[in-house]
């Protein structure tokens, strides 16, 4: 039945206890992926549920703890830093996934220019507004964490 459903639906969710290694293999045979729910169980339980899901062949887990899950998987994601000019508010610095351009929220980026430095935390879109001080030429860096690789760059003259 999982194989037949996988012909129509390509992503399976639901609770982990609803899957067996055989049902996950059937979903994979249908070119579908299996991402059981692990969210709202707390950090330790979500990591444990992800590890159990992985051990029976699931492709990942739906979680509220993505940084912990990526760290547990041992596969940090590549990042790149973008600086872009906003039409009214000035410049924004964004930290995004190098593979797909999606922003990383809640990450601390550091701006350094001469003797001045500041730490900024990215918002839901992975971007944060640069303070009104002239940061042109400043270095921008993200130190990396268990989930995302480090990234560095400069605020260029064309972007503020």
CNS distance restraints for C-alpha pairs under 8 A (distance, minus, plus):
assign (resid   1 and name CA) (resid   5 and name CA) 6.20 0.50 0.50
assign (resid   2 and name CA) (resid   6 and name CA) 5.97 0.50 0.50
assign (resid   2 and name CA) (resid  23 and name CA) 6.37 0.50 0.50
assign (resid   2 and name CA) (resid  26 and name CA) 5.96 0.50 0.50
assign (resid   2 and name CA) (resid  27 and name CA) 5.75 0.50 0.50
assign (resid   3 and name CA) (resid   7 and name CA) 6.63 0.50 0.50
assign (resid   3 and name CA) (resid  26 and name CA) 5.05 0.50 0.50
assign (resid   3 and name CA) (resid  27 and name CA) 5.37 0.50 0.50
assign (resid   3 and name CA) (resid  29 and name CA) 6.75 0.50 0.50
assign (resid   3 and name CA) (resid  30 and name CA) 5.34 0.50 0.50
assign (resid   4 and name CA) (resid   8 and name CA) 7.49 0.50 0.50
assign (resid   4 and name CA) (resid  30 and name CA) 7.55 0.50 0.50
assign (resid   5 and name CA) (resid   9 and name CA) 6.00 0.50 0.50
assign (resid   6 and name CA) (resid  10 and name CA) 5.54 0.50 0.50
assign (resid   6 and name CA) (resid  11 and name CA) 7.73 0.50 0.50
assign (resid   6 and name CA) (resid  27 and name CA) 5.75 0.50 0.50
assign (resid   6 and name CA) (resid  30 and name CA) 5.14 0.50 0.50
assign (resid   6 and name CA) (resid  31 and name CA) 7.09 0.50 0.50
assign (resid   6 and name CA) (resid  32 and name CA) 5.69 0.50 0.50
assign (resid   7 and name CA) (resid  30 and name CA) 5.91 0.50 0.50
assign (resid   7 and name CA) (resid  31 and name CA) 7.95 0.50 0.50
assign (resid   9 and name CA) (resid  32 and name CA) 7.27 0.50 0.50
assign (resid  10 and name CA) (resid  31 and name CA) 6.93 0.50 0.50
assign (resid  10 and name CA) (resid  32 and name CA) 4.22 0.50 0.50
assign (resid  10 and name CA) (resid  33 and name CA) 6.23 0.50 0.50
assign (resid  11 and name CA) (resid  32 and name CA) 5.55 0.50 0.50
assign (resid  11 and name CA) (resid  33 and name CA) 4.97 0.50 0.50
assign (resid  11 and name CA) (resid  34 and name CA) 5.92 0.50 0.50
assign (resid  11 and name CA) (resid  35 and name CA) 7.18 0.50 0.50
assign (resid  12 and name CA) (resid  27 and name CA) 7.97 0.50 0.50
assign (resid  12 and name CA) (resid  32 and name CA) 7.34 0.50 0.50
assign (resid  12 and name CA) (resid  33 and name CA) 6.15 0.50 0.50
assign (resid  12 and name CA) (resid  34 and name CA) 4.66 0.50 0.50
assign (resid  12 and name CA) (resid  35 and name CA) 5.93 0.50 0.50
assign (resid  12 and name CA) (resid  36 and name CA) 7.11 0.50 0.50
assign (resid  13 and name CA) (resid  34 and name CA) 6.13 0.50 0.50
assign (resid  13 and name CA) (resid  35 and name CA) 4.98 0.50 0.50
assign (resid  13 and name CA) (resid  36 and name CA) 4.50 0.50 0.50
assign (resid  13 and name CA) (resid  37 and name CA) 6.19 0.50 0.50
assign (resid  13 and name CA) (resid  62 and name CA) 7.79 0.50 0.50
assign (resid  14 and name CA) (resid  18 and name CA) 7.13 0.50 0.50
assign (resid  14 and name CA) (resid  35 and name CA) 7.78 0.50 0.50
assign (resid  14 and name CA) (resid  36 and name CA) 5.20 0.50 0.50
assign (resid  14 and name CA) (resid  37 and name CA) 5.63 0.50 0.50
assign (resid  15 and name CA) (resid  19 and name CA) 7.71 0.50 0.50
assign (resid  15 and name CA) (resid  36 and name CA) 5.38 0.50 0.50
assign (resid  15 and name CA) (resid  37 and name CA) 5.19 0.50 0.50
assign (resid  15 and name CA) (resid  38 and name CA) 7.51 0.50 0.50
assign (resid  16 and name CA) (resid  36 and name CA) 5.11 0.50 0.50
assign (resid  16 and name CA) (resid  37 and name CA) 6.43 0.50 0.50
assign (resid  16 and name CA) (resid  38 and name CA) 7.61 0.50 0.50
assign (resid  16 and name CA) (resid  49 and name CA) 7.61 0.50 0.50
assign (resid  16 and name CA) (resid  53 and name CA) 6.73 0.50 0.50
assign (resid  19 and name CA) (resid  23 and name CA) 5.94 0.50 0.50
assign (resid  19 and name CA) (resid  24 and name CA) 6.59 0.50 0.50
assign (resid  20 and name CA) (resid  24 and name CA) 6.29 0.50 0.50
assign (resid  20 and name CA) (resid  56 and name CA) 6.87 0.50 0.50
assign (resid  21 and name CA) (resid  25 and name CA) 6.15 0.50 0.50
assign (resid  21 and name CA) (resid  56 and name CA) 4.96 0.50 0.50
assign (resid  21 and name CA) (resid  57 and name CA) 6.15 0.50 0.50
assign (resid  22 and name CA) (resid  26 and name CA) 6.24 0.50 0.50
assign (resid  23 and name CA) (resid  27 and name CA) 6.32 0.50 0.50
assign (resid  24 and name CA) (resid  28 and name CA) 6.24 0.50 0.50
assign (resid  24 and name CA) (resid  34 and name CA) 6.64 0.50 0.50
assign (resid  24 and name CA) (resid  56 and name CA) 7.73 0.50 0.50
assign (resid  24 and name CA) (resid  57 and name CA) 6.36 0.50 0.50
assign (resid  24 and name CA) (resid  58 and name CA) 6.37 0.50 0.50
assign (resid  25 and name CA) (resid  29 and name CA) 6.10 0.50 0.50
assign (resid  25 and name CA) (resid  57 and name CA) 7.39 0.50 0.50
assign (resid  26 and name CA) (resid  30 and name CA) 6.45 0.50 0.50
assign (resid  27 and name CA) (resid  31 and name CA) 6.51 0.50 0.50
assign (resid  27 and name CA) (resid  32 and name CA) 5.17 0.50 0.50
assign (resid  27 and name CA) (resid  33 and name CA) 6.49 0.50 0.50
assign (resid  27 and name CA) (resid  34 and name CA) 7.15 0.50 0.50
assign (resid  28 and name CA) (resid  32 and name CA) 5.17 0.50 0.50
assign (resid  28 and name CA) (resid  33 and name CA) 6.19 0.50 0.50
assign (resid  33 and name CA) (resid  58 and name CA) 7.42 0.50 0.50
assign (resid  33 and name CA) (resid  59 and name CA) 6.06 0.50 0.50
assign (resid  34 and name CA) (resid  58 and name CA) 5.21 0.50 0.50
assign (resid  34 and name CA) (resid  59 and name CA) 5.42 0.50 0.50
assign (resid  34 and name CA) (resid  60 and name CA) 6.99 0.50 0.50
assign (resid  34 and name CA) (resid  61 and name CA) 7.94 0.50 0.50
assign (resid  35 and name CA) (resid  58 and name CA) 6.30 0.50 0.50
assign (resid  35 and name CA) (resid  59 and name CA) 5.87 0.50 0.50
assign (resid  35 and name CA) (resid  60 and name CA) 5.04 0.50 0.50
assign (resid  35 and name CA) (resid  61 and name CA) 4.53 0.50 0.50
assign (resid  35 and name CA) (resid  62 and name CA) 5.96 0.50 0.50
assign (resid  36 and name CA) (resid  53 and name CA) 7.34 0.50 0.50
assign (resid  36 and name CA) (resid  58 and name CA) 7.56 0.50 0.50
assign (resid  36 and name CA) (resid  60 and name CA) 7.24 0.50 0.50
assign (resid  36 and name CA) (resid  61 and name CA) 5.01 0.50 0.50
assign (resid  36 and name CA) (resid  62 and name CA) 6.01 0.50 0.50
assign (resid  37 and name CA) (resid  61 and name CA) 5.82 0.50 0.50
assign (resid  37 and name CA) (resid  62 and name CA) 4.78 0.50 0.50
assign (resid  37 and name CA) (resid  63 and name CA) 6.69 0.50 0.50
assign (resid  38 and name CA) (resid  45 and name CA) 7.81 0.50 0.50
assign (resid  38 and name CA) (resid  46 and name CA) 5.14 0.50 0.50
assign (resid  38 and name CA) (resid  49 and name CA) 6.01 0.50 0.50
assign (resid  38 and name CA) (resid  50 and name CA) 6.86 0.50 0.50
assign (resid  38 and name CA) (resid  61 and name CA) 6.02 0.50 0.50
assign (resid  38 and name CA) (resid  62 and name CA) 5.54 0.50 0.50
assign (resid  38 and name CA) (resid  63 and name CA) 5.18 0.50 0.50
assign (resid  38 and name CA) (resid  64 and name CA) 7.92 0.50 0.50
assign (resid  39 and name CA) (resid  46 and name CA) 6.27 0.50 0.50
assign (resid  39 and name CA) (resid  62 and name CA) 6.12 0.50 0.50
assign (resid  39 and name CA) (resid  63 and name CA) 4.18 0.50 0.50
assign (resid  39 and name CA) (resid  64 and name CA) 5.21 0.50 0.50
assign (resid  39 and name CA) (resid  65 and name CA) 7.66 0.50 0.50
assign (resid  40 and name CA) (resid  46 and name CA) 7.73 0.50 0.50
assign (resid  40 and name CA) (resid  63 and name CA) 7.52 0.50 0.50
assign (resid  40 and name CA) (resid  64 and name CA) 6.74 0.50 0.50
assign (resid  41 and name CA) (resid  45 and name CA) 5.55 0.50 0.50
assign (resid  41 and name CA) (resid  46 and name CA) 5.72 0.50 0.50
assign (resid  42 and name CA) (resid  46 and name CA) 5.94 0.50 0.50
assign (resid  43 and name CA) (resid  47 and name CA) 6.30 0.50 0.50
assign (resid  43 and name CA) (resid  65 and name CA) 6.29 0.50 0.50
assign (resid  43 and name CA) (resid  68 and name CA) 7.52 0.50 0.50
assign (resid  44 and name CA) (resid  48 and name CA) 6.25 0.50 0.50
assign (resid  45 and name CA) (resid  49 and name CA) 5.99 0.50 0.50
assign (resid  46 and name CA) (resid  50 and name CA) 6.10 0.50 0.50
assign (resid  46 and name CA) (resid  63 and name CA) 6.67 0.50 0.50
assign (resid  46 and name CA) (resid  64 and name CA) 7.99 0.50 0.50
assign (resid  46 and name CA) (resid  65 and name CA) 7.16 0.50 0.50
assign (resid  46 and name CA) (resid  69 and name CA) 7.83 0.50 0.50
assign (resid  47 and name CA) (resid  51 and name CA) 6.18 0.50 0.50
assign (resid  47 and name CA) (resid  65 and name CA) 7.94 0.50 0.50
assign (resid  47 and name CA) (resid  68 and name CA) 6.79 0.50 0.50
assign (resid  47 and name CA) (resid  69 and name CA) 5.81 0.50 0.50
assign (resid  47 and name CA) (resid  72 and name CA) 6.98 0.50 0.50
assign (resid  48 and name CA) (resid  52 and name CA) 6.19 0.50 0.50
assign (resid  49 and name CA) (resid  53 and name CA) 6.01 0.50 0.50
assign (resid  49 and name CA) (resid  61 and name CA) 7.86 0.50 0.50
assign (resid  50 and name CA) (resid  54 and name CA) 6.08 0.50 0.50
assign (resid  50 and name CA) (resid  60 and name CA) 6.52 0.50 0.50
assign (resid  50 and name CA) (resid  61 and name CA) 5.56 0.50 0.50
assign (resid  50 and name CA) (resid  69 and name CA) 6.99 0.50 0.50
assign (resid  51 and name CA) (resid  55 and name CA) 6.14 0.50 0.50
assign (resid  51 and name CA) (resid  72 and name CA) 7.77 0.50 0.50
assign (resid  52 and name CA) (resid  56 and name CA) 6.57 0.50 0.50
assign (resid  53 and name CA) (resid  57 and name CA) 6.45 0.50 0.50
assign (resid  53 and name CA) (resid  58 and name CA) 5.15 0.50 0.50
assign (resid  53 and name CA) (resid  59 and name CA) 7.82 0.50 0.50
assign (resid  53 and name CA) (resid  60 and name CA) 6.95 0.50 0.50
assign (resid  53 and name CA) (resid  61 and name CA) 7.16 0.50 0.50
assign (resid  54 and name CA) (resid  58 and name CA) 4.99 0.50 0.50
assign (resid  54 and name CA) (resid  59 and name CA) 6.60 0.50 0.50
assign (resid  54 and name CA) (resid  60 and name CA) 6.48 0.50 0.50
assign (resid  63 and name CA) (resid  69 and name CA) 7.91 0.50 0.50
assign (resid  65 and name CA) (resid  69 and name CA) 6.23 0.50 0.50
assign (resid  66 and name CA) (resid  70 and name CA) 6.06 0.50 0.50
assign (resid  66 and name CA) (resid 147 and name CA) 7.68 0.50 0.50
assign (resid  67 and name CA) (resid  71 and name CA) 6.10 0.50 0.50
assign (resid  67 and name CA) (resid 146 and name CA) 6.61 0.50 0.50
assign (resid  67 and name CA) (resid 147 and name CA) 4.84 0.50 0.50
assign (resid  67 and name CA) (resid 148 and name CA) 7.94 0.50 0.50
assign (resid  68 and name CA) (resid  72 and name CA) 6.01 0.50 0.50
assign (resid  68 and name CA) (resid 146 and name CA) 7.40 0.50 0.50
assign (resid  68 and name CA) (resid 147 and name CA) 7.14 0.50 0.50
assign (resid  69 and name CA) (resid  73 and name CA) 6.11 0.50 0.50
assign (resid  69 and name CA) (resid 147 and name CA) 7.88 0.50 0.50
assign (resid  70 and name CA) (resid  74 and name CA) 6.22 0.50 0.50
assign (resid  70 and name CA) (resid  75 and name CA) 5.98 0.50 0.50
assign (resid  70 and name CA) (resid  76 and name CA) 6.10 0.50 0.50
assign (resid  70 and name CA) (resid  77 and name CA) 7.98 0.50 0.50
assign (resid  70 and name CA) (resid 146 and name CA) 7.00 0.50 0.50
assign (resid  70 and name CA) (resid 147 and name CA) 5.00 0.50 0.50
assign (resid  71 and name CA) (resid  75 and name CA) 6.66 0.50 0.50
assign (resid  71 and name CA) (resid  76 and name CA) 6.65 0.50 0.50
assign (resid  71 and name CA) (resid 146 and name CA) 4.75 0.50 0.50
assign (resid  71 and name CA) (resid 147 and name CA) 5.23 0.50 0.50
assign (resid  74 and name CA) (resid 146 and name CA) 7.94 0.50 0.50
assign (resid  75 and name CA) (resid 147 and name CA) 7.28 0.50 0.50
assign (resid  76 and name CA) (resid 146 and name CA) 6.28 0.50 0.50
assign (resid  76 and name CA) (resid 147 and name CA) 4.51 0.50 0.50
assign (resid  76 and name CA) (resid 148 and name CA) 4.93 0.50 0.50
assign (resid  76 and name CA) (resid 149 and name CA) 6.05 0.50 0.50
assign (resid  77 and name CA) (resid  97 and name CA) 6.95 0.50 0.50
assign (resid  77 and name CA) (resid  98 and name CA) 7.85 0.50 0.50
assign (resid  77 and name CA) (resid 147 and name CA) 6.10 0.50 0.50
assign (resid  77 and name CA) (resid 148 and name CA) 4.66 0.50 0.50
assign (resid  77 and name CA) (resid 149 and name CA) 5.94 0.50 0.50
assign (resid  78 and name CA) (resid  97 and name CA) 6.04 0.50 0.50
assign (resid  78 and name CA) (resid  98 and name CA) 5.31 0.50 0.50
assign (resid  78 and name CA) (resid  99 and name CA) 7.18 0.50 0.50
assign (resid  78 and name CA) (resid 148 and name CA) 5.98 0.50 0.50
assign (resid  78 and name CA) (resid 149 and name CA) 5.14 0.50 0.50
assign (resid  78 and name CA) (resid 150 and name CA) 7.80 0.50 0.50
assign (resid  79 and name CA) (resid  95 and name CA) 6.67 0.50 0.50
assign (resid  79 and name CA) (resid  96 and name CA) 5.57 0.50 0.50
assign (resid  79 and name CA) (resid  97 and name CA) 4.69 0.50 0.50
assign (resid  79 and name CA) (resid  98 and name CA) 4.62 0.50 0.50
assign (resid  79 and name CA) (resid  99 and name CA) 7.94 0.50 0.50
assign (resid  79 and name CA) (resid 148 and name CA) 6.45 0.50 0.50
assign (resid  79 and name CA) (resid 149 and name CA) 5.85 0.50 0.50
assign (resid  79 and name CA) (resid 150 and name CA) 6.82 0.50 0.50
assign (resid  79 and name CA) (resid 151 and name CA) 6.11 0.50 0.50
assign (resid  80 and name CA) (resid  95 and name CA) 5.95 0.50 0.50
assign (resid  80 and name CA) (resid  96 and name CA) 5.57 0.50 0.50
assign (resid  80 and name CA) (resid  97 and name CA) 6.42 0.50 0.50
assign (resid  80 and name CA) (resid  98 and name CA) 5.31 0.50 0.50
assign (resid  80 and name CA) (resid 151 and name CA) 5.70 0.50 0.50
assign (resid  80 and name CA) (resid 152 and name CA) 7.64 0.50 0.50
assign (resid  81 and name CA) (resid  93 and name CA) 7.15 0.50 0.50
assign (resid  81 and name CA) (resid  94 and name CA) 5.80 0.50 0.50
assign (resid  81 and name CA) (resid  95 and name CA) 4.73 0.50 0.50
assign (resid  81 and name CA) (resid  96 and name CA) 6.38 0.50 0.50
assign (resid  81 and name CA) (resid 140 and name CA) 7.88 0.50 0.50
assign (resid  81 and name CA) (resid 141 and name CA) 7.86 0.50 0.50
assign (resid  81 and name CA) (resid 151 and name CA) 6.24 0.50 0.50
assign (resid  81 and name CA) (resid 152 and name CA) 6.60 0.50 0.50
assign (resid  81 and name CA) (resid 153 and name CA) 6.60 0.50 0.50
assign (resid  82 and name CA) (resid  93 and name CA) 5.79 0.50 0.50
assign (resid  82 and name CA) (resid  94 and name CA) 5.00 0.50 0.50
assign (resid  82 and name CA) (resid  95 and name CA) 6.31 0.50 0.50
assign (resid  82 and name CA) (resid  96 and name CA) 7.47 0.50 0.50
assign (resid  83 and name CA) (resid  91 and name CA) 6.90 0.50 0.50
assign (resid  83 and name CA) (resid  92 and name CA) 5.76 0.50 0.50
assign (resid  83 and name CA) (resid  93 and name CA) 4.50 0.50 0.50
assign (resid  83 and name CA) (resid  94 and name CA) 6.13 0.50 0.50
assign (resid  83 and name CA) (resid 155 and name CA) 6.35 0.50 0.50
assign (resid  83 and name CA) (resid 156 and name CA) 7.93 0.50 0.50
assign (resid  83 and name CA) (resid 159 and name CA) 6.38 0.50 0.50
assign (resid  84 and name CA) (resid  91 and name CA) 5.70 0.50 0.50
assign (resid  84 and name CA) (resid  92 and name CA) 5.46 0.50 0.50
assign (resid  84 and name CA) (resid  93 and name CA) 6.52 0.50 0.50
assign (resid  84 and name CA) (resid  94 and name CA) 7.83 0.50 0.50
assign (resid  84 and name CA) (resid 159 and name CA) 5.59 0.50 0.50
assign (resid  85 and name CA) (resid  90 and name CA) 5.82 0.50 0.50
assign (resid  85 and name CA) (resid  91 and name CA) 4.34 0.50 0.50
assign (resid  85 and name CA) (resid  92 and name CA) 6.23 0.50 0.50
assign (resid  85 and name CA) (resid 159 and name CA) 5.16 0.50 0.50
assign (resid  85 and name CA) (resid 160 and name CA) 6.64 0.50 0.50
assign (resid  86 and name CA) (resid  90 and name CA) 5.20 0.50 0.50
assign (resid  86 and name CA) (resid  91 and name CA) 5.58 0.50 0.50
assign (resid  86 and name CA) (resid  92 and name CA) 6.79 0.50 0.50
assign (resid  89 and name CA) (resid 129 and name CA) 7.73 0.50 0.50
assign (resid  90 and name CA) (resid 129 and name CA) 7.33 0.50 0.50
assign (resid  90 and name CA) (resid 130 and name CA) 7.20 0.50 0.50
assign (resid  90 and name CA) (resid 132 and name CA) 7.60 0.50 0.50
assign (resid  90 and name CA) (resid 160 and name CA) 7.11 0.50 0.50
assign (resid  91 and name CA) (resid 129 and name CA) 6.06 0.50 0.50
assign (resid  91 and name CA) (resid 130 and name CA) 5.55 0.50 0.50
assign (resid  91 and name CA) (resid 159 and name CA) 6.37 0.50 0.50
assign (resid  91 and name CA) (resid 160 and name CA) 5.64 0.50 0.50
assign (resid  92 and name CA) (resid 127 and name CA) 6.24 0.50 0.50
assign (resid  92 and name CA) (resid 128 and name CA) 5.40 0.50 0.50
assign (resid  92 and name CA) (resid 129 and name CA) 4.28 0.50 0.50
assign (resid  92 and name CA) (resid 130 and name CA) 5.37 0.50 0.50
assign (resid  93 and name CA) (resid 127 and name CA) 5.45 0.50 0.50
assign (resid  93 and name CA) (resid 128 and name CA) 5.47 0.50 0.50
assign (resid  93 and name CA) (resid 129 and name CA) 6.38 0.50 0.50
assign (resid  93 and name CA) (resid 130 and name CA) 6.64 0.50 0.50
assign (resid  94 and name CA) (resid 103 and name CA) 6.92 0.50 0.50
assign (resid  94 and name CA) (resid 122 and name CA) 7.14 0.50 0.50
assign (resid  94 and name CA) (resid 125 and name CA) 7.98 0.50 0.50
assign (resid  94 and name CA) (resid 126 and name CA) 5.35 0.50 0.50
assign (resid  94 and name CA) (resid 127 and name CA) 3.92 0.50 0.50
assign (resid  94 and name CA) (resid 128 and name CA) 6.36 0.50 0.50
assign (resid  95 and name CA) (resid 103 and name CA) 5.79 0.50 0.50
assign (resid  95 and name CA) (resid 104 and name CA) 5.83 0.50 0.50
assign (resid  95 and name CA) (resid 107 and name CA) 7.90 0.50 0.50
assign (resid  95 and name CA) (resid 122 and name CA) 7.48 0.50 0.50
assign (resid  95 and name CA) (resid 126 and name CA) 5.37 0.50 0.50
assign (resid  95 and name CA) (resid 127 and name CA) 6.37 0.50 0.50
assign (resid  96 and name CA) (resid 100 and name CA) 7.96 0.50 0.50
assign (resid  96 and name CA) (resid 101 and name CA) 5.21 0.50 0.50
assign (resid  96 and name CA) (resid 102 and name CA) 5.26 0.50 0.50
assign (resid  96 and name CA) (resid 103 and name CA) 4.13 0.50 0.50
assign (resid  96 and name CA) (resid 104 and name CA) 5.54 0.50 0.50
assign (resid  96 and name CA) (resid 126 and name CA) 6.30 0.50 0.50
assign (resid  97 and name CA) (resid 101 and name CA) 4.89 0.50 0.50
assign (resid  97 and name CA) (resid 102 and name CA) 5.31 0.50 0.50
assign (resid  97 and name CA) (resid 103 and name CA) 6.21 0.50 0.50
assign (resid  97 and name CA) (resid 104 and name CA) 6.97 0.50 0.50
assign (resid 102 and name CA) (resid 125 and name CA) 7.57 0.50 0.50
assign (resid 102 and name CA) (resid 126 and name CA) 7.57 0.50 0.50
assign (resid 103 and name CA) (resid 124 and name CA) 7.45 0.50 0.50
assign (resid 103 and name CA) (resid 125 and name CA) 5.00 0.50 0.50
assign (resid 103 and name CA) (resid 126 and name CA) 3.82 0.50 0.50
assign (resid 103 and name CA) (resid 127 and name CA) 6.99 0.50 0.50
assign (resid 104 and name CA) (resid 122 and name CA) 7.17 0.50 0.50
assign (resid 104 and name CA) (resid 123 and name CA) 7.98 0.50 0.50
assign (resid 104 and name CA) (resid 124 and name CA) 7.34 0.50 0.50
assign (resid 104 and name CA) (resid 125 and name CA) 6.76 0.50 0.50
assign (resid 104 and name CA) (resid 126 and name CA) 4.28 0.50 0.50
assign (resid 104 and name CA) (resid 127 and name CA) 7.93 0.50 0.50
assign (resid 105 and name CA) (resid 121 and name CA) 7.84 0.50 0.50
assign (resid 105 and name CA) (resid 122 and name CA) 5.17 0.50 0.50
assign (resid 105 and name CA) (resid 123 and name CA) 5.00 0.50 0.50
assign (resid 105 and name CA) (resid 124 and name CA) 4.67 0.50 0.50
assign (resid 105 and name CA) (resid 125 and name CA) 6.05 0.50 0.50
assign (resid 105 and name CA) (resid 126 and name CA) 4.41 0.50 0.50
assign (resid 105 and name CA) (resid 127 and name CA) 7.47 0.50 0.50
assign (resid 106 and name CA) (resid 121 and name CA) 5.65 0.50 0.50
assign (resid 106 and name CA) (resid 122 and name CA) 5.05 0.50 0.50
assign (resid 106 and name CA) (resid 123 and name CA) 5.97 0.50 0.50
assign (resid 106 and name CA) (resid 124 and name CA) 7.20 0.50 0.50
assign (resid 106 and name CA) (resid 126 and name CA) 7.33 0.50 0.50
assign (resid 107 and name CA) (resid 121 and name CA) 5.38 0.50 0.50
assign (resid 107 and name CA) (resid 122 and name CA) 5.34 0.50 0.50
assign (resid 107 and name CA) (resid 126 and name CA) 7.62 0.50 0.50
assign (resid 107 and name CA) (resid 142 and name CA) 7.75 0.50 0.50
assign (resid 108 and name CA) (resid 119 and name CA) 6.29 0.50 0.50
assign (resid 108 and name CA) (resid 120 and name CA) 5.49 0.50 0.50
assign (resid 108 and name CA) (resid 121 and name CA) 4.41 0.50 0.50
assign (resid 108 and name CA) (resid 122 and name CA) 6.43 0.50 0.50
assign (resid 108 and name CA) (resid 142 and name CA) 6.50 0.50 0.50
assign (resid 109 and name CA) (resid 119 and name CA) 5.70 0.50 0.50
assign (resid 109 and name CA) (resid 120 and name CA) 5.33 0.50 0.50
assign (resid 109 and name CA) (resid 121 and name CA) 6.25 0.50 0.50
assign (resid 109 and name CA) (resid 122 and name CA) 7.40 0.50 0.50
assign (resid 109 and name CA) (resid 140 and name CA) 6.73 0.50 0.50
assign (resid 109 and name CA) (resid 141 and name CA) 5.54 0.50 0.50
assign (resid 109 and name CA) (resid 142 and name CA) 4.72 0.50 0.50
assign (resid 109 and name CA) (resid 143 and name CA) 7.55 0.50 0.50
assign (resid 110 and name CA) (resid 117 and name CA) 6.98 0.50 0.50
assign (resid 110 and name CA) (resid 118 and name CA) 5.73 0.50 0.50
assign (resid 110 and name CA) (resid 119 and name CA) 4.46 0.50 0.50
assign (resid 110 and name CA) (resid 120 and name CA) 6.27 0.50 0.50
assign (resid 110 and name CA) (resid 139 and name CA) 7.92 0.50 0.50
assign (resid 110 and name CA) (resid 140 and name CA) 5.57 0.50 0.50
assign (resid 110 and name CA) (resid 141 and name CA) 5.25 0.50 0.50
assign (resid 110 and name CA) (resid 142 and name CA) 6.44 0.50 0.50
assign (resid 111 and name CA) (resid 117 and name CA) 5.40 0.50 0.50
assign (resid 111 and name CA) (resid 118 and name CA) 5.37 0.50 0.50
assign (resid 111 and name CA) (resid 119 and name CA) 6.41 0.50 0.50
assign (resid 111 and name CA) (resid 120 and name CA) 7.86 0.50 0.50
assign (resid 111 and name CA) (resid 135 and name CA) 7.87 0.50 0.50
assign (resid 111 and name CA) (resid 138 and name CA) 6.22 0.50 0.50
assign (resid 111 and name CA) (resid 139 and name CA) 5.66 0.50 0.50
assign (resid 111 and name CA) (resid 140 and name CA) 4.67 0.50 0.50
assign (resid 111 and name CA) (resid 141 and name CA) 6.73 0.50 0.50
assign (resid 112 and name CA) (resid 116 and name CA) 5.82 0.50 0.50
assign (resid 112 and name CA) (resid 117 and name CA) 4.28 0.50 0.50
assign (resid 112 and name CA) (resid 118 and name CA) 6.75 0.50 0.50
assign (resid 112 and name CA) (resid 138 and name CA) 5.39 0.50 0.50
assign (resid 112 and name CA) (resid 139 and name CA) 5.26 0.50 0.50
assign (resid 112 and name CA) (resid 140 and name CA) 6.64 0.50 0.50
assign (resid 113 and name CA) (resid 117 and name CA) 6.29 0.50 0.50
assign (resid 113 and name CA) (resid 135 and name CA) 6.81 0.50 0.50
assign (resid 113 and name CA) (resid 137 and name CA) 7.20 0.50 0.50
assign (resid 113 and name CA) (resid 138 and name CA) 4.57 0.50 0.50
assign (resid 113 and name CA) (resid 139 and name CA) 6.51 0.50 0.50
assign (resid 114 and name CA) (resid 138 and name CA) 7.98 0.50 0.50
assign (resid 120 and name CA) (resid 128 and name CA) 6.84 0.50 0.50
assign (resid 121 and name CA) (resid 128 and name CA) 6.59 0.50 0.50
assign (resid 122 and name CA) (resid 126 and name CA) 4.93 0.50 0.50
assign (resid 122 and name CA) (resid 127 and name CA) 4.86 0.50 0.50
assign (resid 122 and name CA) (resid 128 and name CA) 4.86 0.50 0.50
assign (resid 123 and name CA) (resid 127 and name CA) 5.48 0.50 0.50
assign (resid 123 and name CA) (resid 128 and name CA) 6.00 0.50 0.50
assign (resid 130 and name CA) (resid 135 and name CA) 7.67 0.50 0.50
assign (resid 131 and name CA) (resid 135 and name CA) 7.94 0.50 0.50
assign (resid 134 and name CA) (resid 160 and name CA) 7.48 0.50 0.50
assign (resid 135 and name CA) (resid 155 and name CA) 6.81 0.50 0.50
assign (resid 135 and name CA) (resid 160 and name CA) 6.87 0.50 0.50
assign (resid 136 and name CA) (resid 155 and name CA) 5.29 0.50 0.50
assign (resid 136 and name CA) (resid 156 and name CA) 5.84 0.50 0.50
assign (resid 136 and name CA) (resid 157 and name CA) 5.63 0.50 0.50
assign (resid 136 and name CA) (resid 159 and name CA) 7.67 0.50 0.50
assign (resid 136 and name CA) (resid 160 and name CA) 5.31 0.50 0.50
assign (resid 137 and name CA) (resid 154 and name CA) 5.80 0.50 0.50
assign (resid 137 and name CA) (resid 155 and name CA) 5.04 0.50 0.50
assign (resid 137 and name CA) (resid 156 and name CA) 5.53 0.50 0.50
assign (resid 137 and name CA) (resid 157 and name CA) 6.74 0.50 0.50
assign (resid 138 and name CA) (resid 154 and name CA) 5.49 0.50 0.50
assign (resid 138 and name CA) (resid 155 and name CA) 5.44 0.50 0.50
assign (resid 138 and name CA) (resid 156 and name CA) 7.96 0.50 0.50
assign (resid 139 and name CA) (resid 152 and name CA) 7.21 0.50 0.50
assign (resid 139 and name CA) (resid 153 and name CA) 5.72 0.50 0.50
assign (resid 139 and name CA) (resid 154 and name CA) 4.35 0.50 0.50
assign (resid 139 and name CA) (resid 155 and name CA) 6.46 0.50 0.50
assign (resid 140 and name CA) (resid 152 and name CA) 5.60 0.50 0.50
assign (resid 140 and name CA) (resid 153 and name CA) 5.20 0.50 0.50
assign (resid 140 and name CA) (resid 154 and name CA) 5.45 0.50 0.50
assign (resid 140 and name CA) (resid 155 and name CA) 6.94 0.50 0.50
assign (resid 141 and name CA) (resid 150 and name CA) 7.48 0.50 0.50
assign (resid 141 and name CA) (resid 151 and name CA) 5.63 0.50 0.50
assign (resid 141 and name CA) (resid 152 and name CA) 4.21 0.50 0.50
assign (resid 141 and name CA) (resid 153 and name CA) 6.39 0.50 0.50
assign (resid 142 and name CA) (resid 150 and name CA) 5.29 0.50 0.50
assign (resid 142 and name CA) (resid 151 and name CA) 5.09 0.50 0.50
assign (resid 142 and name CA) (resid 152 and name CA) 6.31 0.50 0.50
assign (resid 143 and name CA) (resid 149 and name CA) 7.68 0.50 0.50
assign (resid 143 and name CA) (resid 150 and name CA) 4.82 0.50 0.50
assign (resid 143 and name CA) (resid 151 and name CA) 6.81 0.50 0.50
assign (resid 144 and name CA) (resid 148 and name CA) 5.45 0.50 0.50
assign (resid 144 and name CA) (resid 149 and name CA) 4.67 0.50 0.50
assign (resid 144 and name CA) (resid 150 and name CA) 3.85 0.50 0.50
assign (resid 144 and name CA) (resid 151 and name CA) 7.09 0.50 0.50
assign (resid 145 and name CA) (resid 149 and name CA) 6.55 0.50 0.50
assign (resid 145 and name CA) (resid 150 and name CA) 7.41 0.50 0.50
assign (resid 155 and name CA) (resid 159 and name CA) 6.51 0.50 0.50
assign (resid 155 and name CA) (resid 160 and name CA) 6.64 0.50 0.50
assign (resid 156 and name CA) (resid 160 and name CA) 6.54 0.50 0.50
